[in-house]
Amino acid sequence: MSIFLQPVGVTKNYVDTQAMEVEGNFTIGELLESLNLPAGINAIAIIDGKRMPGDEPLKDGAVVKIVSLVLGG
Amino acid sequence: MTGNTGHFLRVDLTVDSISLFEPPPNYYTRFVGGSGLAAKLFWENGDFKADALSPESLLIFALGPFAGLRLSGASRFSAAARSPLTGHWADSSCGGNFAPELRFAGFDGILISGVARVPSILVVTDHSARIESSPELWELGVEAATASLKQRFGRSYKTLVIGPAGENLVKFACIMNDGHDAFGRAGLGAVMGSKRLKAIVLKSSNKDLLVADQAKCRELVTELNNRVKESVTLNVMKENGTAANLEGGVHLGDVPIRNFTSNFWEDMSDALTGSTLSEKYLIRGANCAFCSVACKRIVQIDEGPFAIPKGPGPEYETIAAFGSLLGSMDLAAVCKAGRVCNDLGMDTISCGATIAWVIEASEKGHIGADQSDGLKVKWGDIQTVIDELLPSIAQKRGKLGALLAEGSVAAARRIGRNSNEYTVHSKGLEAPMHDPRGGGHGLALTYSVSHRGACHVSSPMLFMEMGACYYPEIGFDYELEPLSSENKPESAVVAMTLGALENSACMCQFADREITIPEWVQLFNVVAGLDWEIDHMMKAGRRIFYLQRLINYRYGLRAKDDHLSPRLLTPAVDGAPEGIEIDFEKMKTKFYKLMDLDQISGIPSKKTLQDHNLELEADTILGE
């Protein structure tokens, strides 16, 4: 199945906006791990405006925003 | 004594006297420096009956033991006093170049009381200081006053300056350091203004810091500096400043929008984020002394209504406070508003938040034309904010300027008609620009138990919820889910203890994240000559937390005051945190239990105070 990756903020430095083919039952956690983000750029996935848990399976056609938890003060 | 010098300047402006004050050496080991040492000195020397803006009030500047060390993040220092904004204890932290220079001049800090007969400045040089009358500086903006001082004394002199807001006793006036860095929060600029002290200027010819173990210190500092240089997250901030991931923050629901009424605004996130600032207006980054991160921004806007010459640019808090919080996505306007606020000497957080309050209160019909001098400010109208509102507030001009100069909480109290529904604060201090509903529920807890009021730098909780740090040696090895209360009280115990230490060691909370707990202990030992184990260090942090609670107890604060405005505890209506409740009372109750805080009085038991070597303080509060 195919999903669409959309990096937000600092994750743009490490992830391209792209369509991506993944196997069925691929989870959010597996997706994040596969991106190999550097240590410190802890990221979560947001689909339809909602934060998705790591064990959530991806659905065909999902637009997945990749958001780092890095925040400044 | 190493690291510290053992010497404070004691200045009484009423009688024009300056003397040397040597705190007992055990104050340094028990209360570290900065915020903690200032609290102890305030406890011993402060007049608890004195109004914050009276001659009897005590204003304290205090360094940590690491000021002067050529270590990234080590050049901050604390200012402390009774806050005119909140009425209770406040300390504020500031970076820049002043702290190491004061240490090199031979001092660990300055205690200031009294009121000068005419506007004056304090001039500090190697092991000496003098008071000079300088009425010609009064009424000058921070920029002009700083330039005038540098012209008179030399460019290498470091300066602390208040603006018109401090002179006019605006309750959230700040103290500006070399025109760029700020003791921003809780109105300490008004305390300085009430003493008719326009500025402190400082120069030392010495550049050496005496440490306990030169070789081990050099080795450790080199290791930590290298780690900071290689840090992925700190390099993100070096490139695009502290607002580097504002876009990400918006998607998390962390960035407050229109007075915390919304948690998502996608177009704004692109317009205000750090990379946009870099692309459009950045001239270069700037750093505090000896720091390789350089997260500060130097910007210039060449044309348009918000053109500004090359100079200090906004950091994340200012971008959000004059951007999203006021419903604006005009980055040039934000830069200009920040620059104007700095020049007038006002805290951009409380100022932006107070303006957000008045916009919403007006919109909802709580403020009539007679109370606003006919001025109508709307969401996104930063031009009016810059041209009309900021100068009016700083000068307390007209009914509206005078009203807003009191801060949002006092203003709402004066207006009445339930306008306090739109205030967003804890203990009278307006909330910073991280909405705990999206940023992390632990932040709601640490905002509420922070001594100065809603504060994101009283602890590293924000970073702990981001997964940016783990401290297994002191019981924090959780992988926290930000939008949950699970393990948050336990984490807050670590966070508040570590935060008290960080603010007393006067270290930067960004660079600190690269330091492990054993390295913290080692730093104290090789610099200040202590013989600490981890337990000693953490006990010092807890001791400082408890002492500052006792100070607030003497000012009448109780457990019920550890609370947040209802807005921050009402589920978000949009964005990633939409509909999610914060289990605040459960977190607070558990935190109190873990910290042995009484659920009514808010202070620890006598035994806990004694266990933390606060016997005398316990006797003062609880009787012998």
Chai-1 contact restraints between the chains, C-beta under 6 A:
chainA,res_idxA,chainB,res_idxB,connection_type,confidence,min_distance_angstrom,max_distance_angstrom,comment,restraint_id
A,V8,B,E247,contact,1.0,0.0,6.0,A-B,restraint_1
A,V8,B,G248,contact,1.0,0.0,6.0,A-B,restraint_2
A,V8,B,H251,contact,1.0,0.0,6.0,A-B,restraint_3
A,G9,B,N245,contact,1.0,0.0,6.0,A-B,restraint_4
A,G9,B,E247,contact,1.0,0.0,6.0,A-B,restraint_5
A,G9,B,G248,contact,1.0,0.0,6.0,A-B,restraint_6
A,V10,B,V236,contact,1.0,0.0,6.0,A-B,restraint_7
A,V10,B,A244,contact,1.0,0.0,6.0,A-B,restraint_8
A,V10,B,N245,contact,1.0,0.0,6.0,A-B,restraint_9
A,P38,B,V232,contact,1.0,0.0,6.0,A-B,restraint_10
A,G40,B,V232,contact,1.0,0.0,6.0,A-B,restraint_11
A,G40,B,T233,contact,1.0,0.0,6.0,A-B,restraint_12
A,I41,B,V232,contact,1.0,0.0,6.0,A-B,restraint_13
A,N42,B,G467,contact,1.0,0.0,6.0,A-B,restraint_14
A,I46,B,H251,contact,1.0,0.0,6.0,A-B,restraint_15
A,R51,B,A576,contact,1.0,0.0,6.0,A-B,restraint_16
A,V67,B,G248,contact,1.0,0.0,6.0,A-B,restraint_17
A,V67,B,H251,contact,1.0,0.0,6.0,A-B,restraint_18
A,S68,B,N245,contact,1.0,0.0,6.0,A-B,restraint_19
A,S68,B,G248,contact,1.0,0.0,6.0,A-B,restraint_20
A,L69,B,M466,contact,1.0,0.0,6.0,A-B,restraint_21
A,V70,B,T233,contact,1.0,0.0,6.0,A-B,restraint_22
A,V70,B,N245,contact,1.0,0.0,6.0,A-B,restraint_23
A,L71,B,G249,contact,1.0,0.0,6.0,A-B,restraint_24
A,G72,B,T242,contact,1.0,0.0,6.0,A-B,restraint_25
A,G72,B,A243,contact,1.0,0.0,6.0,A-B,restraint_26
A,G72,B,Y316,contact,1.0,0.0,6.0,A-B,restraint_27
A,G73,B,H456,contact,1.0,0.0,6.0,A-B,restraint_28
